[in-house]
């Protein structure tokens, strides 16, 4: 939830069939739904909520998609009433793929997450991304 009370989430399907990131905004006792981003196919969207940083940017991981179709780490930045999507990293099977859940940050701004498959023994990884 951001300071204005907006909630953020994502879908693994929907949009054009490859997932979305959305916002729910409080509005007079009810909620307004808005799709912020529709992911490009092939691939699936996110399995877990996006993480909001102190600056109001959203971060998350796609289960598949990206240059290797093994997932992506992304950032979304608010930009004059819309959102700018940035692909921060395309995962490979060696790094781990089928990422699930939210990402977390350390005090230095490094981003951490987990994958269900891939890595040295094929059973997933814990990964770090340094911006």
N, CA, C and O atoms as CSV, one atom per row, in Angstrom:
chain,resi,resn,atom,element,x,y,z
A,1,UNK,N,N,0.841,-1.176,0.000
A,1,UNK,CA,C,0.000,0.000,0.000
A,1,UNK,C,C,0.886,1.239,0.000
A,1,UNK,O,O,1.860,1.312,0.750
A,2,UNK,N,N,0.546,2.214,-0.844
A,2,UNK,CA,C,1.324,3.448,-0.848
A,2,UNK,C,C,0.722,4.459,0.125
A,2,UNK,O,O,-0.264,4.156,0.797
A,3,UNK,N,N,1.298,5.647,0.207
A,3,UNK,CA,C,0.856,6.660,1.152
A,3,UNK,C,C,-0.559,7.155,0.879
A,3,UNK,O,O,-1.225,7.648,1.789
A,4,UNK,N,N,-1.025,7.032,-0.354
A,4,UNK,CA,C,-2.378,7.455,-0.712
A,4,UNK,C,C,-3.409,6.358,-0.457
A,4,UNK,O,O,-4.602,6.580,-0.663
A,5,UNK,N,N,-2.966,5.165,-0.008
A,5,UNK,CA,C,-3.882,4.064,0.260
A,5,UNK,C,C,-4.139,3.177,-0.934
A,5,UNK,O,O,-5.015,2.314,-0.879
A,6,UNK,N,N,-3.396,3.366,-2.017
A,6,UNK,CA,C,-3.544,2.514,-3.195
A,6,UNK,C,C,-2.903,1.153,-2.940
A,6,UNK,O,O,-1.849,1.060,-2.312
A,7,UNK,N,N,-3.550,0.102,-3.434
A,7,UNK,CA,C,-3.028,-1.255,-3.340
A,7,UNK,C,C,-2.556,-1.699,-4.711
A,7,UNK,O,O,-3.140,-1.321,-5.727
A,8,UNK,N,N,-1.489,-2.507,-4.744
A,8,UNK,CA,C,-0.921,-2.965,-6.009
A,8,UNK,C,C,-0.868,-4.486,-6.030
A,8,UNK,O,O,-0.638,-5.123,-5.002
A,9,UNK,N,N,-1.082,-5.058,-7.201
A,9,UNK,CA,C,-1.028,-6.496,-7.355
A,9,UNK,C,C,-0.718,-6.856,-8.786
A,9,UNK,O,O,-0.509,-5.990,-9.635
A,10,UNK,N,N,-0.691,-8.143,-9.038
A,10,UNK,CA,C,-0.400,-8.616,-10.382
A,10,UNK,C,C,-1.131,-9.909,-10.659
A,10,UNK,O,O,-1.623,-10.575,-9.748
A,11,UNK,N,N,-1.193,-10.249,-11.921
A,11,UNK,CA,C,-1.827,-11.494,-12.345
A,11,UNK,C,C,-0.842,-12.295,-13.173
A,11,UNK,O,O,0.047,-11.738,-13.816
A,12,UNK,N,N,-1.011,-13.611,-13.149
A,12,UNK,CA,C,-0.160,-14.464,-13.977
A,12,UNK,C,C,-0.764,-14.648,-15.355
A,12,UNK,O,O,-0.091,-15.137,-16.263
A,13,UNK,N,N,-1.992,-14.273,-15.523
A,13,UNK,CA,C,-2.730,-14.394,-16.770
A,13,UNK,C,C,-3.468,-13.065,-16.939
A,13,UNK,O,O,-3.186,-12.118,-16.206
A,14,UNK,N,N,-4.367,-12.975,-17.848
A,14,UNK,CA,C,-5.134,-11.746,-18.014
A,14,UNK,C,C,-4.451,-10.789,-18.958
A,14,UNK,O,O,-3.372,-11.070,-19.481
A,15,UNK,N,N,-5.084,-9.659,-19.172
A,15,UNK,CA,C,-4.563,-8.713,-20.159
A,15,UNK,C,C,-4.629,-9.364,-21.525
A,15,UNK,O,O,-5.712,-9.712,-21.996
A,16,UNK,N,N,-3.507,-9.528,-22.155
A,16,UNK,CA,C,-3.437,-10.218,-23.447
A,16,UNK,C,C,-3.156,-11.710,-23.273
A,16,UNK,O,O,-2.818,-12.395,-24.238
A,17,UNK,N,N,-3.295,-12.213,-22.042
A,17,UNK,CA,C,-3.052,-13.620,-21.744
A,17,UNK,C,C,-1.734,-13.880,-21.055
A,17,UNK,O,O,-1.435,-15.020,-20.701
A,18,UNK,N,N,-0.934,-12.838,-20.859
A,18,UNK,CA,C,0.398,-13.019,-20.262
A,18,UNK,C,C,0.595,-12.230,-18.977
A,18,UNK,O,O,1.726,-12.065,-18.520
A,19,UNK,N,N,-0.494,-11.739,-18.389
A,19,UNK,CA,C,-0.419,-11.109,-17.083
A,19,UNK,C,C,-0.427,-9.605,-17.092
A,19,UNK,O,O,-0.174,-8.959,-18.109
A,20,UNK,N,N,-0.728,-9.057,-15.915
A,20,UNK,CA,C,-0.817,-7.607,-15.732
A,20,UNK,C,C,-0.280,-7.208,-14.362
A,20,UNK,O,O,-0.094,-8.046,-13.479
A,21,UNK,N,N,-0.034,-5.905,-14.204
A,21,UNK,CA,C,0.164,-5.273,-12.904
A,21,UNK,C,C,-0.971,-4.268,-12.779
A,21,UNK,O,O,-1.261,-3.537,-13.726
A,22,UNK,N,N,-1.616,-4.228,-11.616
A,22,UNK,CA,C,-2.779,-3.366,-11.444
A,22,UNK,C,C,-2.711,-2.561,-10.151
A,22,UNK,O,O,-1.902,-2.828,-9.263
A,23,UNK,N,N,-3.590,-1.567,-10.082
A,23,UNK,CA,C,-3.715,-0.703,-8.914
A,23,UNK,C,C,-5.177,-0.650,-8.508
A,23,UNK,O,O,-6.058,-0.512,-9.357
A,24,UNK,N,N,-5.436,-0.758,-7.211
A,24,UNK,CA,C,-6.755,-0.528,-6.639
A,24,UNK,C,C,-6.670,0.746,-5.816
A,24,UNK,O,O,-5.849,0.848,-4.904
A,25,UNK,N,N,-7.520,1.721,-6.137
A,25,UNK,CA,C,-7.497,3.013,-5.458
A,25,UNK,C,C,-8.799,3.224,-4.706
A,25,UNK,O,O,-9.874,2.989,-5.258
A,26,UNK,N,N,-8.721,3.672,-3.432
A,26,UNK,CA,C,-9.945,3.957,-2.690
A,26,UNK,C,C,-10.664,5.141,-3.323
A,26,UNK,O,O,-10.049,6.143,-3.687
A,27,UNK,N,N,-11.989,5.000,-3.445
A,27,UNK,CA,C,-12.773,6.041,-4.105
A,27,UNK,C,C,-14.175,6.070,-3.519
A,27,UNK,O,O,-15.033,5.289,-3.931
A,28,UNK,N,N,-14.422,6.965,-2.559
A,28,UNK,CA,C,-15.750,7.148,-2.000
A,28,UNK,C,C,-16.379,5.896,-1.416
A,28,UNK,O,O,-17.558,5.638,-1.659
A,29,UNK,N,N,-15.634,5.113,-0.657
A,29,UNK,CA,C,-16.171,3.927,-0.028
A,29,UNK,C,C,-16.086,2.673,-0.883
A,29,UNK,O,O,-16.438,1.588,-0.420
A,30,UNK,N,N,-15.633,2.800,-2.103
A,30,UNK,CA,C,-15.423,1.634,-2.960
A,30,UNK,C,C,-14.003,1.704,-3.515
A,30,UNK,O,O,-13.185,2.494,-3.044
A,31,UNK,N,N,-13.720,0.890,-4.500
A,31,UNK,CA,C,-12.383,0.834,-5.078
A,31,UNK,C,C,-12.447,1.020,-6.580
A,31,UNK,O,O,-13.390,0.569,-7.231
A,32,UNK,N,N,-11.441,1.688,-7.131
A,32,UNK,CA,C,-11.288,1.838,-8.577
A,32,UNK,C,C,-10.139,0.953,-9.022
A,32,UNK,O,O,-9.055,0.983,-8.438
A,33,UNK,N,N,-10.382,0.166,-10.058
A,33,UNK,CA,C,-9.387,-0.777,-10.583
A,33,UNK,C,C,-8.782,-0.194,-11.851
A,33,UNK,O,O,-9.502,0.308,-12.714
A,34,UNK,N,N,-7.441,-0.260,-11.963
A,34,UNK,CA,C,-6.746,0.216,-13.163
A,34,UNK,C,C,-5.577,-0.701,-13.479
A,34,UNK,O,O,-4.763,-1.000,-12.605
A,35,UNK,N,N,-5.491,-1.152,-14.734
A,35,UNK,CA,C,-4.333,-1.926,-15.181
A,35,UNK,C,C,-3.205,-0.936,-15.470
A,35,UNK,O,O,-3.373,0.001,-16.251
A,36,UNK,N,N,-2.058,-1.152,-14.832
A,36,UNK,CA,C,-0.897,-0.280,-15.011
A,36,UNK,C,C,0.025,-0.765,-16.111
A,36,UNK,O,O,0.679,0.033,-16.784
A,37,UNK,N,N,0.075,-2.091,-16.294
A,37,UNK,CA,C,0.963,-2.654,-17.309
A,37,UNK,C,C,0.443,-4.017,-17.735
A,37,UNK,O,O,-0.008,-4.804,-16.902
A,38,UNK,N,N,0.505,-4.293,-19.023
A,38,UNK,CA,C,0.190,-5.607,-19.578
A,38,UNK,C,C,1.484,-6.196,-20.116
A,38,UNK,O,O,2.153,-5.580,-20.947
A,39,UNK,N,N,1.839,-7.389,-19.644
A,39,UNK,CA,C,3.089,-8.019,-20.058
A,39,UNK,C,C,2.999,-8.529,-21.490
A,39,UNK,O,O,1.937,-8.943,-21.955
A,40,UNK,N,N,4.126,-8.491,-22.173
A,40,UNK,CA,C,4.223,-9.002,-23.533
A,40,UNK,C,C,4.310,-10.527,-23.513
A,40,UNK,O,O,4.914,-11.112,-22.613
A,41,UNK,N,N,3.714,-11.151,-24.493
A,41,UNK,CA,C,3.806,-12.602,-24.667
A,41,UNK,C,C,5.019,-12.914,-25.532
A,41,UNK,O,O,5.405,-12.056,-26.327
A,42,UNK,N,N,5.640,-14.073,-25.434
A,42,UNK,CA,C,5.254,-15.162,-24.559
A,42,UNK,C,C,5.683,-14.880,-23.127
A,42,UNK,O,O,6.438,-13.949,-22.848
A,43,UNK,N,N,5.180,-15.707,-22.242
A,43,UNK,CA,C,5.525,-15.601,-20.836
A,43,UNK,C,C,4.299,-15.470,-19.981
A,43,UNK,O,O,3.183,-15.328,-20.482
A,44,UNK,N,N,4.513,-15.518,-18.686
A,44,UNK,CA,C,3.449,-15.334,-17.728
A,44,UNK,C,C,3.791,-14.154,-16.851
A,44,UNK,O,O,4.945,-13.738,-16.751
A,45,UNK,N,N,2.767,-13.626,-16.220
A,45,UNK,CA,C,2.927,-12.487,-15.330
A,45,UNK,C,C,3.539,-12.890,-14.010
A,45,UNK,O,O,4.411,-13.757,-13.952
A,46,UNK,N,N,3.069,-12.246,-12.935
A,46,UNK,CA,C,3.700,-12.435,-11.642
A,46,UNK,C,C,2.860,-13.320,-10.733
A,46,UNK,O,O,1.630,-13.276,-10.760
A,47,UNK,N,N,3.550,-14.127,-9.927
A,47,UNK,CA,C,2.939,-14.959,-8.901
A,47,UNK,C,C,3.386,-14.381,-7.558
A,47,UNK,O,O,4.334,-14.879,-6.952
A,48,UNK,N,N,2.728,-13.365,-7.109
A,48,UNK,CA,C,3.095,-12.651,-5.887
A,48,UNK,C,C,2.938,-11.168,-6.121
A,48,UNK,O,O,2.900,-10.702,-7.259
A,49,UNK,N,N,2.849,-10.451,-5.053
A,49,UNK,CA,C,2.610,-9.015,-5.176
A,49,UNK,C,C,3.881,-8.269,-5.553
A,49,UNK,O,O,4.986,-8.687,-5.205
A,50,UNK,N,N,3.713,-7.149,-6.274
A,50,UNK,CA,C,4.884,-6.296,-6.517
A,50,UNK,C,C,5.285,-5.602,-5.211
A,50,UNK,O,O,4.454,-5.407,-4.324
A,51,UNK,N,N,6.545,-5.238,-5.104
A,51,UNK,CA,C,7.081,-4.587,-3.914
A,51,UNK,C,C,7.261,-3.105,-4.199
A,51,UNK,O,O,7.821,-2.722,-5.226
A,52,UNK,N,N,6.785,-2.286,-3.289
A,52,UNK,CA,C,6.867,-0.828,-3.409
A,52,UNK,C,C,8.104,-0.341,-2.657
A,52,UNK,O,O,8.298,-0.693,-1.493
A,53,UNK,N,N,8.948,0.471,-3.315
A,53,UNK,CA,C,10.108,1.027,-2.610
A,53,UNK,C,C,9.750,2.390,-2.018
A,53,UNK,O,O,8.640,2.881,-2.223
A,54,UNK,N,N,10.677,2.999,-1.289
A,54,UNK,CA,C,10.425,4.270,-0.612
A,54,UNK,C,C,10.135,5.410,-1.583
A,54,UNK,O,O,9.486,6.387,-1.209
A,55,UNK,N,N,10.606,5.302,-2.823
A,55,UNK,CA,C,10.381,6.344,-3.828
A,55,UNK,C,C,9.052,6.174,-4.568
A,55,UNK,O,O,8.694,7.016,-5.392
A,56,UNK,N,N,8.314,5.086,-4.280
A,56,UNK,CA,C,7.043,4.853,-4.944
A,56,UNK,C,C,7.134,4.026,-6.207
A,56,UNK,O,O,6.162,3.947,-6.959
A,57,UNK,N,N,8.281,3.404,-6.461
A,57,UNK,CA,C,8.443,2.526,-7.617
A,57,UNK,C,C,8.040,1.106,-7.243
A,57,UNK,O,O,8.209,0.686,-6.099
A,58,UNK,N,N,7.508,0.374,-8.209
A,58,UNK,CA,C,7.122,-1.019,-8.005
A,58,UNK,C,C,8.167,-1.948,-8.617
A,58,UNK,O,O,8.695,-1.678,-9.696
A,59,UNK,N,N,8.458,-3.040,-7.921
A,59,UNK,CA,C,9.393,-4.053,-8.406
A,59,UNK,C,C,8.725,-5.415,-8.321
A,59,UNK,O,O,7.935,-5.677,-7.414
A,60,UNK,N,N,9.047,-6.275,-9.270
A,60,UNK,CA,C,8.506,-7.620,-9.236
A,60,UNK,C,C,9.242,-8.530,-10.192
A,60,UNK,O,O,10.157,-8.111,-10.900
A,61,UNK,N,N,8.824,-9.790,-10.198
A,61,UNK,CA,C,9.412,-10.789,-11.089
A,61,UNK,C,C,8.307,-11.499,-11.850
A,61,UNK,O,O,7.232,-11.777,-11.317
A,62,UNK,N,N,8.600,-11.784,-13.108
A,62,UNK,CA,C,7.710,-12.612,-13.919
A,62,UNK,C,C,8.185,-14.051,-13.836
A,62,UNK,O,O,9.383,-14.319,-13.749
A,63,UNK,N,N,7.241,-14.967,-13.865
A,63,UNK,CA,C,7.589,-16.383,-13.811
A,63,UNK,C,C,8.316,-16.811,-15.073
A,63,UNK,O,O,9.284,-17.568,-14.997
A,64,UNK,N,N,7.873,-16.345,-16.225
A,64,UNK,CA,C,8.529,-16.644,-17.495
A,64,UNK,C,C,8.440,-15.400,-18.359
A,64,UNK,O,O,7.902,-14.378,-17.935
A,65,UNK,N,N,8.967,-15.488,-19.568
A,65,UNK,CA,C,9.044,-14.317,-20.432
A,65,UNK,C,C,10.457,-13.763,-20.425
A,65,UNK,O,O,11.344,-14.320,-19.779
A,66,UNK,N,N,10.661,-12.699,-21.122
A,66,UNK,CA,C,11.986,-12.112,-21.228
A,66,UNK,C,C,12.786,-12.722,-22.362
A,66,UNK,O,O,12.274,-13.547,-23.119
A,67,UNK,N,N,14.025,-12.322,-22.477
A,67,UNK,CA,C,14.885,-12.726,-23.593
A,67,UNK,C,C,15.088,-14.237,-23.670
A,67,UNK,O,O,15.260,-14.778,-24.762
A,68,UNK,N,N,15.069,-14.923,-22.528
A,68,UNK,CA,C,15.318,-16.370,-22.496
A,68,UNK,C,C,14.049,-17.158,-22.152
A,68,UNK,O,O,14.092,-18.381,-22.025
A,69,UNK,N,N,12.928,-16.458,-22.002
A,69,UNK,CA,C,11.648,-17.029,-21.574
A,69,UNK,C,C,11.781,-17.759,-20.241
A,69,UNK,O,O,11.129,-18.778,-20.011
A,70,UNK,N,N,12.642,-17.221,-19.358
A,70,UNK,CA,C,12.845,-17.816,-18.037
A,70,UNK,C,C,12.630,-16.808,-16.922
A,70,UNK,O,O,13.096,-16.990,-15.798
A,71,UNK,N,N,11.907,-15.733,-17.259
A,71,UNK,CA,C,11.525,-14.757,-16.248
A,71,UNK,C,C,12.286,-13.455,-16.342
A,71,UNK,O,O,13.332,-13.357,-16.983
A,72,UNK,N,N,11.726,-12.458,-15.683
A,72,UNK,CA,C,12.299,-11.114,-15.686
A,72,UNK,C,C,12.156,-10.486,-14.305
A,72,UNK,O,O,11.204,-10.763,-13.575
A,73,UNK,N,N,13.105,-9.649,-13.968
A,73,UNK,CA,C,12.995,-8.723,-12.852
A,73,UNK,C,C,12.643,-7.376,-13.474
A,73,UNK,O,O,13.309,-6.931,-14.409
A,74,UNK,N,N,11.596,-6.721,-12.960
A,74,UNK,CA,C,11.184,-5.457,-13.549
A,74,UNK,C,C,10.974,-4.381,-12.494
A,74,UNK,O,O,10.807,-4.656,-11.306
A,75,UNK,N,N,10.991,-3.149,-12.977
A,75,UNK,CA,C,10.689,-1.971,-12.175
A,75,UNK,C,C,9.636,-1.174,-12.918
A,75,UNK,O,O,9.666,-1.092,-14.146
A,76,UNK,N,N,8.705,-0.584,-12.181
A,76,UNK,CA,C,7.715,0.320,-12.758
A,76,UNK,C,C,7.759,1.619,-11.972
A,76,UNK,O,O,7.666,1.624,-10.745
A,77,UNK,N,N,7.903,2.731,-12.706
A,77,UNK,CA,C,8.036,4.043,-12.085
A,77,UNK,C,C,6.855,4.921,-12.463
A,77,UNK,O,O,6.493,5.003,-13.637
A,78,UNK,N,N,6.236,5.595,-11.457
A,78,UNK,CA,C,5.162,6.530,-11.791
A,78,UNK,C,C,5.717,7.682,-12.620
A,78,UNK,O,O,6.806,8.189,-12.350
A,79,UNK,N,N,4.948,8.089,-13.639
A,79,UNK,CA,C,5.439,9.109,-14.570
A,79,UNK,C,C,4.261,9.944,-15.073
A,79,UNK,O,O,3.630,9.591,-16.069
A,80,UNK,N,N,3.966,11.046,-14.389
A,80,UNK,CA,C,2.910,11.982,-14.800
A,80,UNK,C,C,1.572,11.293,-15.059
A,80,UNK,O,O,0.975,11.481,-16.118
A,81,UNK,N,N,1.101,10.502,-14.107
A,81,UNK,CA,C,-0.197,9.857,-14.221
A,81,UNK,C,C,-0.190,8.516,-14.917
A,81,UNK,O,O,-1.225,7.850,-14.969
A,82,UNK,N,N,0.947,8.095,-15.457
A,82,UNK,CA,C,1.060,6.761,-16.042
A,82,UNK,C,C,2.258,6.074,-15.380
A,82,UNK,O,O,2.826,6.597,-14.421
A,83,UNK,N,N,2.633,4.917,-15.887
A,83,UNK,CA,C,3.745,4.166,-15.317
A,83,UNK,C,C,4.703,3.762,-16.424
A,83,UNK,O,O,4.277,3.379,-17.514
A,84,UNK,N,N,5.995,3.847,-16.145
A,84,UNK,CA,C,7.034,3.435,-17.083
A,84,UNK,C,C,7.573,2.085,-16.637
A,84,UNK,O,O,8.001,1.926,-15.493
A,85,UNK,N,N,7.552,1.111,-17.546
A,85,UNK,CA,C,8.025,-0.246,-17.272
A,85,UNK,C,C,9.472,-0.373,-17.725
A,85,UNK,O,O,9.816,0.031,-18.836
A,86,UNK,N,N,10.324,-0.938,-16.861
A,86,UNK,CA,C,11.732,-1.165,-17.186
A,86,UNK,C,C,12.073,-2.627,-16.886
A,86,UNK,O,O,11.870,-3.098,-15.766
A,87,UNK,N,N,12.582,-3.331,-17.873
A,87,UNK,CA,C,13.073,-4.699,-17.696
A,87,UNK,C,C,14.480,-4.578,-17.121
A,87,UNK,O,O,15.406,-4.182,-17.829
A,88,UNK,N,N,14.646,-4.915,-15.845
A,88,UNK,CA,C,15.954,-4.791,-15.195
A,88,UNK,C,C,16.870,-5.968,-15.491
A,88,UNK,O,O,18.084,-5.806,-15.613
A,89,UNK,N,N,16.271,-7.174,-15.608
A,89,UNK,CA,C,17.115,-8.358,-15.824
A,89,UNK,C,C,16.280,-9.494,-16.395
A,89,UNK,O,O,15.156,-9.725,-15.950
A,90,UNK,N,N,16.824,-10.202,-17.377
A,90,UNK,CA,C,16.219,-11.410,-17.925
A,90,UNK,C,C,16.973,-12.610,-17.357
A,90,UNK,O,O,18.176,-12.753,-17.579
A,91,UNK,N,N,16.271,-13.469,-16.629
A,91,UNK,CA,C,16.903,-14.612,-15.976
A,91,UNK,C,C,17.276,-15.705,-16.973
A,91,UNK,O,O,16.659,-15.839,-18.030
A,92,UNK,N,N,18.290,-16.477,-16.618
A,92,UNK,CA,C,18.693,-17.676,-17.363
A,92,UNK,C,C,18.488,-18.883,-16.450
A,92,UNK,O,O,18.307,-18.727,-15.242
A,93,UNK,N,N,18.517,-20.068,-17.017
A,93,UNK,CA,C,18.303,-21.272,-16.208
A,93,UNK,C,C,19.400,-21.433,-15.148
A,93,UNK,O,O,19.137,-21.994,-14.084
A,94,UNK,N,N,20.611,-20.957,-15.412
A,94,UNK,CA,C,21.685,-21.054,-14.427
A,94,UNK,C,C,21.407,-20.159,-13.218
A,94,UNK,O,O,21.777,-20.498,-12.094
A,95,UNK,N,N,20.756,-19.020,-13.449
A,95,UNK,CA,C,20.446,-18.088,-12.362
A,95,UNK,C,C,19.196,-18.498,-11.606
A,95,UNK,O,O,19.011,-18.113,-10.451
A,96,UNK,N,N,18.344,-19.273,-12.244
A,96,UNK,CA,C,17.068,-19.677,-11.667
A,96,UNK,C,C,15.925,-19.153,-12.508
A,96,UNK,O,O,15.998,-18.056,-13.062
A,97,UNK,N,N,14.878,-19.935,-12.600
A,97,UNK,CA,C,13.691,-19.492,-13.327
A,97,UNK,C,C,12.439,-19.971,-12.591
A,97,UNK,O,O,12.531,-20.721,-11.620
A,98,UNK,N,N,11.282,-19.534,-13.058
A,98,UNK,CA,C,10.004,-19.689,-12.350
A,98,UNK,C,C,10.090,-18.981,-11.003
A,98,UNK,O,O,9.889,-19.598,-9.956
A,99,UNK,N,N,10.388,-17.685,-11.033
A,99,UNK,CA,C,10.433,-16.898,-9.799
A,99,UNK,C,C,9.023,-16.676,-9.268
A,99,UNK,O,O,8.094,-16.394,-10.024
A,100,UNK,N,N,8.886,-16.808,-7.973
A,100,UNK,CA,C,7.614,-16.626,-7.292
A,100,UNK,C,C,7.799,-15.658,-6.138
A,100,UNK,O,O,8.905,-15.492,-5.625
A,101,UNK,N,N,6.713,-15.023,-5.736
A,101,UNK,CA,C,6.724,-14.193,-4.543
A,101,UNK,C,C,7.262,-12.803,-4.786
A,101,UNK,O,O,7.639,-12.432,-5.898
A,102,UNK,N,N,7.283,-12.052,-3.709
A,102,UNK,CA,C,7.747,-10.670,-3.748
A,102,UNK,C,C,9.267,-10.617,-3.642
A,102,UNK,O,O,9.905,-11.546,-3.148
A,103,UNK,N,N,9.826,-9.520,-4.112
A,103,UNK,CA,C,11.249,-9.262,-3.922
A,103,UNK,C,C,11.420,-8.429,-2.661
A,103,UNK,O,O,10.476,-7.787,-2.200
A,104,UNK,N,N,12.631,-8.442,-2.102
A,104,UNK,CA,C,12.954,-7.632,-0.932
A,104,UNK,C,C,14.231,-6.842,-1.218
A,104,UNK,O,O,15.024,-7.199,-2.089
A,105,UNK,N,N,14.403,-5.762,-0.463
A,105,UNK,CA,C,15.563,-4.881,-0.619
A,105,UNK,C,C,16.401,-4.917,0.646
A,105,UNK,O,O,15.876,-5.112,1.742
A,106,UNK,N,N,17.724,-4.725,0.490
A,106,UNK,CA,C,18.559,-4.508,1.660
A,106,UNK,C,C,18.806,-3.002,1.805
A,106,UNK,O,O,18.308,-2.207,1.008
A,107,UNK,N,N,19.565,-2.624,2.814
A,107,UNK,CA,C,19.808,-1.203,3.096
A,107,UNK,C,C,20.567,-0.496,1.976
A,107,UNK,O,O,20.498,0.728,1.863
A,108,UNK,N,N,21.291,-1.252,1.145
A,108,UNK,CA,C,22.053,-0.669,0.042
A,108,UNK,C,C,21.274,-0.617,-1.266
A,108,UNK,O,O,21.810,-0.160,-2.276
A,109,UNK,N,N,20.024,-1.074,-1.275
A,109,UNK,CA,C,19.209,-1.054,-2.485
A,109,UNK,C,C,19.338,-2.286,-3.353
A,109,UNK,O,O,18.769,-2.328,-4.444
A,110,UNK,N,N,20.080,-3.306,-2.896
A,110,UNK,CA,C,20.144,-4.558,-3.637
A,110,UNK,C,C,18.802,-5.269,-3.532
A,110,UNK,O,O,18.100,-5.148,-2.528
A,111,UNK,N,N,18.456,-6.008,-4.573
A,111,UNK,CA,C,17.165,-6.680,-4.641
A,111,UNK,C,C,17.397,-8.185,-4.559
A,111,UNK,O,O,18.304,-8.719,-5.198
A,112,UNK,N,N,16.559,-8.873,-3.754
A,112,UNK,CA,C,16.685,-10.315,-3.561
A,112,UNK,C,C,15.363,-11.002,-3.863
A,112,UNK,O,O,14.287,-10.443,-3.648
A,113,UNK,N,N,15.466,-12.238,-4.371
A,113,UNK,CA,C,14.289,-13.039,-4.642
A,113,UNK,C,C,14.659,-14.501,-4.744
A,113,UNK,O,O,15.815,-14.880,-4.558
A,114,UNK,N,N,13.665,-15.314,-5.041
A,114,UNK,CA,C,13.870,-16.748,-5.144
A,114,UNK,C,C,13.261,-17.280,-6.434
A,114,UNK,O,O,12.361,-16.673,-7.013
A,115,UNK,N,N,13.767,-18.417,-6.865
A,115,UNK,CA,C,13.202,-19.111,-8.023
A,115,UNK,C,C,12.917,-20.554,-7.637
A,115,UNK,O,O,13.535,-21.109,-6.729
A,116,UNK,N,N,11.974,-21.141,-8.342
A,116,UNK,CA,C,11.586,-22.513,-8.054
A,116,UNK,C,C,12.457,-23.537,-8.770
A,116,UNK,O,O,12.599,-24.662,-8.292
A,117,UNK,N,N,13.036,-23.172,-9.892
A,117,UNK,CA,C,13.803,-24.128,-10.700
A,117,UNK,C,C,15.095,-23.468,-11.175
A,117,UNK,O,O,15.306,-22.267,-11.007
A,118,UNK,N,N,15.945,-24.290,-11.770
A,118,UNK,CA,C,17.213,-23.801,-12.296
A,118,UNK,C,C,18.295,-23.799,-11.238
A,118,UNK,O,O,18.145,-24.399,-10.174
A,119,UNK,N,N,19.379,-23.121,-11.539
A,119,UNK,CA,C,20.512,-23.104,-10.633
A,119,UNK,C,C,21.400,-24.314,-10.817
A,119,UNK,O,O,21.194,-25.105,-11.738
A,120,UNK,N,N,22.375,-24.463,-9.959
A,120,UNK,CA,C,23.390,-25.503,-10.063
A,120,UNK,C,C,22.804,-26.912,-10.100
A,120,UNK,O,O,23.250,-27.748,-10.886
A,121,UNK,N,N,21.814,-27.178,-9.259
A,121,UNK,CA,C,21.249,-28.523,-9.188
A,121,UNK,C,C,19.829,-28.618,-9.766
A,121,UNK,O,O,19.199,-29.673,-9.701
A,122,UNK,N,N,19.335,-27.516,-10.327
A,122,UNK,CA,C,18.032,-27.519,-10.968
A,122,UNK,C,C,16.848,-27.365,-10.039
A,122,UNK,O,O,15.702,-27.487,-10.471
A,123,UNK,N,N,17.106,-27.097,-8.761
A,123,UNK,CA,C,16.023,-27.027,-7.783
A,123,UNK,C,C,15.750,-25.616,-7.283
A,123,UNK,O,O,15.122,-25.441,-6.239
A,124,UNK,N,N,16.207,-24.619,-8.007
A,124,UNK,CA,C,15.925,-23.238,-7.635
A,124,UNK,C,C,17.113,-22.525,-7.037
A,124,UNK,O,O,18.156,-23.113,-6.750
A,125,UNK,N,N,16.909,-21.223,-6.859
A,125,UNK,CA,C,17.988,-20.366,-6.371
A,125,UNK,C,C,17.437,-19.272,-5.465
A,125,UNK,O,O,16.241,-18.980,-5.464
A,126,UNK,N,N,18.327,-18.687,-4.709
A,126,UNK,CA,C,18.121,-17.386,-4.078
A,126,UNK,C,C,19.064,-16.470,-4.829
A,126,UNK,O,O,20.262,-16.743,-4.903
A,127,UNK,N,N,18.538,-15.374,-5.393
A,127,UNK,CA,C,19.368,-14.520,-6.228
A,127,UNK,C,C,19.416,-13.095,-5.667
A,127,UNK,O,O,18.564,-12.676,-4.883
A,128,UNK,N,N,20.452,-12.374,-6.104
A,128,UNK,CA,C,20.642,-10.968,-5.743
A,128,UNK,C,C,20.860,-10.179,-7.021
A,128,UNK,O,O,21.595,-10.609,-7.910
A,129,UNK,N,N,20.219,-9.028,-7.107
A,129,UNK,CA,C,20.430,-8.098,-8.217
A,129,UNK,C,C,20.928,-6.790,-7.634
A,129,UNK,O,O,20.298,-6.219,-6.743
A,130,UNK,N,N,22.066,-6.314,-8.139
A,130,UNK,CA,C,22.640,-5.049,-7.682
A,130,UNK,C,C,22.424,-4.011,-8.779
A,130,UNK,O,O,23.010,-4.108,-9.857
A,131,UNK,N,N,21.579,-3.014,-8.500
A,131,UNK,CA,C,21.332,-1.985,-9.529
A,131,UNK,C,C,22.567,-1.186,-9.886
A,131,UNK,O,O,22.501,-0.294,-10.732
